[in-house]
Amino acid sequence: SGNASAVPGASGANLSGTLSKGALLGHVAFADLAVDLVTKEMGGFSLNYKLMFSAAGLHEVFTETFGVKVGEAYSLVLVRQPGEASGGLPFITQPQLRVKDAGGNLVRNHSASLTVTAALASGTGALLGETTVSFTDGTASFLDLAIFAAQPAVTIIFTSASINGPAVVSAAFAVEIGGVFSLYISRQPGDATGGVIVVQPIVLLLDAGGNTVASPARDVTVVATHAN
């Protein structure tokens, strides 16, 4: 039998595939070997790879050096989770993703033609803002995602039609009730008789997403004006 191992030119590289195979009529044909990390440049030199083959009782042999290039876009990686959200306002922490090849290397070249789309995976309401963005130098950054409805836990799913890998789902995060943004008359006054308003108005304090703000307490002042 024969064994294969990588002599890496980049720290932390891994050789994968079937690393040990039996000989058949004096031949050992490896079929699925792969090196995950691309060739690195350092000090004007390329840190390439060799493969070492060994068998019991025999001296090791080495291949000639070879390089590993960045492959095609293969997977999405969520490198910054969304969070710190309040109703109707852009999340303070906006999500950021990177596109990588099958070896986990960042795909920088030609990534500008790739896009990623965000949508609610769980929770209620709609995801607002620019929900489809392009990659720049292998990275896609959302800038203005927001959700109106305050709720204890939502998740966002990220997909790309041009990348073969699976969709990515964020960790759950809360959409909190924000600060007071506007007043809303939920019950109109009416049925006034002899100067007394029978149906008294109710005014709500709302955040930017239309959620009722219970605290801190605020005074609301009313004045009468002539209707046109």
N, C-alpha and C positions, 0 to 999 in steps of 0.2 A: 504494500500500500504506500501511497505518497501523501505528504502533508504540505500545505501551502500556508505561508504567513507573510504579512506585509512588512517591509522595512520602510517606515513612513518618512516622508520629507516634511510633514507638518505634524506638530505635536497633537496627540489625541486622536489621530486618524484610526479608523477601524476597517479591517478587511472582513467582509461578510460573504455568505454563500456556503457551498459545500467545501470545507477546508481540508477534508481527508477523504481520499478515494482509493479503491483497490485497483491494481494493475490488471489489464486485460491484454494478453499476448504481448506483454512488455510495454504497453502504453497506459498512461494515466491521463485522461482527457478531462480537464476541469471545464465546467460549462456556465457557472453562474457567479463567478467572483466579482466583487465590487468594492471600491474604496470610497468612503463617504465624503471626506474633505477634499476640496480642490487644492491644486498646486499653489503654494504661496511664494511670493517674491520677497526676498530679503537681501538687502545690500547689493542689489543688482544681479543676484543669482536666483534661479528657480529651484525651490526645494521639491524635487520630484520624488518618485517612488520607485522601489524595486520590489519584486516578489522573491521570497526565499522558499525553496522546496527541500524537503528532507525525507529520508527514509531510514529505518533502523539499520545501523551498521554501515551507513554510507555518508560521505561528506555532503554538506549542503551545497546547493547550486543557486545562483541568483540570475534573475532576468536582467535585461538592460533597463535603464531608467525610463520612466514614462510619466507623462503629466496627466492630471485629471482636471477637466474643464467644468465650469458650471453648467448644469443641465437645464432642461426645460422647466417652466413653472409647474410645480407639482402639488404644493399644499399652502394653505393659509395658516399663519401663526398669529394669534392675538397677543401682542406684546404689551399693550396697555389696556386695562379693563375700564369700562365706563363706570361712572359713579358720581357721588355728590350731586344728586339731582333734586330739583324742586319743581313743582308744577308749573308748566308753561315756559320755563326758562331753559336755555341751553345747559346741558350738564357741565359742571365745573371741570370734571375729568372726562374728556372725550376719548373714545376708543382709537387705537392705532394698531394696524396689522402690517405684517411683512409677508412677502411671497418667497417660498424656498423651493429648491429642487428636491429630488428624491433622496439626496444625501444630507439634506438639512442646510445647504449653502444658500445664502441670500442671492436671489436672482435680480441683479441690478440692470443689466442690459435688456432693452426691449420691454421693460416692465411698464412703460408709459402707455402701451396699448392694452394693458390689463385693467379691469375695474373690479370693485367689490361693492356689494349692496347689503345694507343693513335693514332688518325688519324685526318686529317684535316676535320673539319665540314664545314668551309667556307674559301674561299681564293683560290689562284692558286698555282700550283706547288705541290711538295711532301713534306711530313714531314720526315725529316732525323733523324738518330741516332737510339738508341735502343728504339723502340716504344712499346715493351712489357716488363714489369718488374714484379717482384714478390713482395708480401707483406712480411714485416718483423715486427713482433710484432704489426700487424694491420695497418702498414703504408707502402705505396709504393712511392718511390721517383724516378723521372726521372732525368737523369744526363746530357744528351747530345743532347736533341732535338734541331733541327735547321731547317730553311727554306731558300732556296736559293733566291727566288724572293722577292724583296722589294715591299711592298704594304701597303695601309693605314689601313687595318683591316683584321685579320684572327681570326678564332675560332678553338678550338681543342675539339674533342669529345672523351670521355673516356668510354670504355665498358669492361665488364668482362663476359665471358661465364659461369662462375661458381657462379655468384651472380644474384639473381632473380630481384633485383631492376632495375630501369631505368638507361639509360646512362646519363652521366653528361657532359655538354658542358661548356667550359670556357667562361669567358668574352672576348670580342673582344680586340685585341691588334695589334699594328702596327709592321711591319718589316721594320726597317729603312735601308737606304743605309749606309754601313759601311765605314771604312777607306780604302785607296788605298792598294790593296793586290797584284795586278799583272798588267802587260801591255798586250794588245792584239792588233794585227795588223788586223784591220777590212777591210783595202784596201791595197792590195799588189802593190808595184811599178811595172811599166812596160812601154813598148814602148819607150825605151831610144834611142834617135837619136842624133848623134853628141855630146854625153856627156850630153845631156839634158834629164831628165826623164819626159816624157810626162804625164804619170799617176802617180801622187804623192801619197805617202802612207798616211794612216790615222791610228793613234795609239790611242787606248782607254785606259783609266785608270779604272780598275775594282776593286770592292771589292771582298771579299771571295766568294760571291754568284754569281759573274758574272754581277753585276749591275754597270752601268757606274757612276763613281764618278765625279760630276761636280765641287765640291769645297772641300777643297781649291785648287787653281790653282797650277800646278806643271810644271816645264820645263822638256821636254824629249829630250835627246841628241841622235844624230844618228852618227854613223861612218860607213864607208865602209869597208868590209872585202872581201877576196877572197873566192869564192865558191869552194868547193872540187870537 
